[in-house]
């Protein structure tokens, strides 16, 4: 009688452990920014705009979101008075998104939440351990050509 194939346990997969950590880190951060009135996707766009006005098409390319996704997020941020849309006087087709004063004031607060979330999960690691993990993760991202920004 043939033996059934060996089936590996969940815990033997590195992806299993990465998923546990990733889910908890992400969910914790999502709760924190939700208390500040934004989603993680909105935080990502706000942070990108903190460095200067950006066309929605460039935001889509940089984040891996669709232009439609950027439009939906921009609509929400505009309704919350965190973002404005501007048009070029010479090229009316060109549109850029920019932070309002309210949005610009919020970004450092959200960044502090991100920093605190990282400290809660990874603060017990030494600087060398954190750098090693980051190096390994960056290598995996590079090798697999991963480009989209995590927004959920």
C-alpha positions as CSV (number, residue, x, y, z in Angstrom):
1,X,0.0,0.0,0.0
2,X,1.3,3.4,-1.0
3,X,2.1,5.9,1.7
4,X,0.2,9.2,1.6
5,X,2.5,12.1,0.6
6,X,4.1,14.0,3.5
7,X,2.3,17.3,4.1
8,X,4.4,20.1,5.6
9,X,3.0,21.8,8.7
10,X,2.0,25.5,8.4
11,X,4.8,26.5,10.9
12,X,7.5,25.1,8.6
13,X,6.9,27.8,6.1
14,X,8.6,31.2,6.4
15,X,5.6,32.8,4.7
16,X,3.5,31.7,7.6
17,X,5.6,33.6,10.1
18,X,5.9,36.6,7.8
19,X,2.1,36.7,7.4
20,X,1.5,36.5,11.2
21,X,3.8,39.5,11.8
22,X,2.7,41.4,8.7
23,X,-1.0,41.0,9.5
24,X,-0.5,42.2,13.1
25,X,1.7,45.1,12.2
26,X,-0.7,46.2,9.5
27,X,-3.9,45.8,11.5
28,X,-2.4,47.7,14.4
29,X,-1.3,50.6,12.2
30,X,-4.6,50.6,10.4
31,X,-6.4,51.1,13.8
32,X,-4.1,53.9,14.8
33,X,-4.6,55.9,11.6
34,X,-8.3,55.2,11.7
35,X,-8.4,57.0,15.0
36,X,-6.9,60.0,13.2
37,X,-9.6,59.8,10.6
38,X,-7.8,58.2,7.6
39,X,-7.2,54.9,6.1
40,X,-3.8,53.4,5.4
41,X,-4.2,54.1,1.7
42,X,-5.0,57.7,2.5
43,X,-1.9,57.9,4.7
44,X,0.2,56.6,1.9
45,X,-1.0,59.4,-0.5
46,X,-0.8,62.1,2.2
47,X,2.8,61.0,2.9
48,X,3.7,61.1,-0.8
49,X,2.2,64.6,-1.1
50,X,4.2,65.8,1.8
51,X,7.2,66.0,-0.4
52,X,5.4,68.2,-2.9
53,X,2.5,68.4,-5.4
54,X,2.1,65.4,-7.5
55,X,0.1,64.5,-10.6
56,X,-2.3,61.6,-10.0
57,X,-0.7,59.6,-12.8
58,X,2.7,59.8,-11.1
59,X,1.1,58.8,-7.8
60,X,-0.4,55.8,-9.5
61,X,2.9,54.8,-11.0
62,X,4.8,55.3,-7.7
63,X,2.3,53.4,-5.5
64,X,1.2,50.7,-7.9
65,X,-2.4,51.8,-7.5
66,X,-4.6,52.4,-10.5
67,X,-5.5,56.0,-11.6
68,X,-9.1,55.2,-10.6
69,X,-7.9,54.2,-7.1
70,X,-5.9,57.4,-6.8
71,X,-9.0,59.4,-7.8
72,X,-11.1,57.7,-5.2
73,X,-8.6,58.3,-2.5
74,X,-8.0,61.9,-3.6
75,X,-11.8,62.4,-3.6
76,X,-12.0,61.2,0.1
77,X,-9.0,63.4,1.1
78,X,-10.5,66.4,-0.7
79,X,-13.8,65.9,1.1
80,X,-11.8,65.8,4.4
81,X,-10.0,69.0,3.4
82,X,-6.6,67.4,3.5
83,X,-5.9,67.7,-0.2
84,X,-6.7,70.1,-3.1
85,X,-6.6,69.6,-6.8
86,X,-4.8,72.2,-8.9
87,X,-4.7,72.7,-12.6
88,X,-2.0,74.2,-14.8
89,X,-3.1,77.6,-16.3
90,X,-1.4,76.7,-19.6
91,X,-2.3,73.0,-19.8
92,X,-5.8,72.5,-18.5
93,X,-5.4,68.7,-18.8
94,X,-2.7,68.7,-16.2
95,X,-3.8,68.3,-12.6
96,X,-1.8,68.0,-9.5
97,X,-2.7,67.0,-5.9
98,X,-1.4,69.1,-3.1
99,X,-1.8,69.1,0.7
100,X,-3.8,71.7,2.4
101,X,-2.6,73.3,5.6
102,X,-4.8,70.9,7.5
103,X,-3.2,67.9,5.5
104,X,0.3,69.3,6.0
105,X,-0.3,69.5,9.8
106,X,-1.7,65.9,9.9
107,X,1.2,64.1,8.1
108,X,3.8,64.5,11.0
109,X,1.2,63.1,13.4
110,X,0.5,60.1,11.2
111,X,4.3,59.6,10.7
112,X,4.6,59.5,14.5
113,X,1.9,56.8,14.6
114,X,3.9,54.8,12.0
115,X,7.1,55.2,14.1
116,X,5.3,54.2,17.3
117,X,3.8,51.2,15.5
118,X,7.2,50.1,14.3
119,X,8.7,50.6,17.8
120,X,5.9,48.5,19.4
121,X,6.6,45.5,17.1
122,X,10.3,45.8,16.4
123,X,11.7,48.0,19.2
124,X,13.0,44.9,21.1
125,X,15.4,44.1,18.2
126,X,18.8,45.5,18.0
127,X,19.7,48.0,15.3
128,X,21.8,45.3,13.6
129,X,18.9,42.9,13.7
130,X,16.5,45.4,12.2
131,X,19.0,46.2,9.5
132,X,19.4,42.6,8.7
133,X,15.7,42.0,8.4
134,X,15.3,45.1,6.2
135,X,18.2,44.0,4.0
136,X,16.6,40.6,3.5
137,X,13.2,42.0,2.8
138,X,14.6,44.6,0.3
139,X,16.4,41.7,-1.4
140,X,13.2,39.7,-1.8
141,X,11.4,42.8,-3.1
142,X,14.1,43.4,-5.6
143,X,14.5,39.8,-6.8
144,X,10.8,39.5,-7.3
145,X,10.3,42.9,-8.9
146,X,7.7,43.9,-6.3
147,X,6.8,47.5,-6.8
148,X,3.4,48.2,-5.3
149,X,3.2,50.1,-2.0
150,X,1.2,48.2,0.7
151,X,-2.0,50.2,1.3
152,X,-4.1,47.6,3.1
